Each structure stands twice: as C-alpha cells, then as structure tokens.
C-alpha cells in the first residue's frame, strides 16, 4: 500500500477563467488539472497576484525550496519537491459549470439581504414574507424575477396587486443571483490569506468538494 504525501489533501481554491471563485478542491485534484494543462497557478507575491504555468512553477519550486521554504507547503519525494499552490485558475469556462442557486426561501432572503424590497427596512427572517411581485392571481410565476422579501406591513398593503397598481416601488429589480448562496467558507489559516481577494463578496460562497 502506498501512502500519499499528506499535503495532497490540502485545500486549493479554484477560479474560473474570469477569476471568480467556484470550488475548493484537494491539492491532488489541483495537480491533475495542472498536469492536464487545464489550469494555471495564481500565487500571491507581496501584494500582487502572479500567474504561472505548471512547468514554470515546477522549476521555481526547485529554487524556492532553498530560498523561502516557509512560504509554501511542499510535496516532497526523493526525486523532487514541489510547492503546493493555494489557487489555480481554469483556462476554460466549461470545466466546472457554475452551480445555479436553488430557488428557495432561504436563498431569496440571502439575495435580498433580509431587506423588505418595498420599504427597504431590514427585518429578522421570521418577520419577513415572500411576495410575488406580479401576484399569482394575476398570472405571476414562481421565479427569481418575481419573488422578493417583503415585511408583513408592506405585503398586506400591496395585497393582490402589482407594485404599480399599489403605487409601491421595489428598491431593486429582482434577479437570479450570479453565484450560489450555498455554504460559506471560513478563510482562516495564513496559507489562505491569498484567497481573500477572491472571496470578499457575500455571494462568493464556494462549494467544498473533491
Ligand atoms: Zn416593508
């Protein structure tokens, strides 16, 4: 039985071609993507992000293991050492299709930041209701574009009318969120300092898997 180096389970952030965070994978999976030339490495150096292809990164690792061994985690074999990247970026869009967020109450509240979309006030989740912008009785459907958070008062005032009929205005046009509101990721260890720039939006919640 062979034992894989422990570092291969380390987490690596995956960006799509447009630099949006889409997944967290194991280093093992990241190296497979790199070996297949499906991704490049993004490294934080000082305050700058630098792109490296796998071959350059491998060569650089030879130098870095002597110059700055503390800066990286390493995979060491008798023949070579390679620094484990913390971020890789896919060259193509279709490798991991973006996960579409599920249309449910929780995700609508998250999209609207718990703000009543009519009066703009923030409420606790239990004090909010879901409002069909175009009411069901008038043919309104169940969709991201037609469902918003509303407080009890605004919902009652609007009743079975459209905003125009009720002379009420939405504070924002409802849309499908561009990124999943799935599980949020805690970025703690120093190694993942480099992830922060890609995770600073509340919607940049990436799915954790291998
Ligand atoms: Zn309200």
Boltz pocket constraint, residues with backbone or C-beta under 6 A from the ligand:
constraints:
  - pocket:
      binder: B
      contacts: [[A, 116], [A, 117], [A, 118], [A, 119], [A, 120], [A, 121], [A, 150], [A, 151], [A, 152], [A, 153], [A, 154], [A, 155]]
      max_distance: 6.0
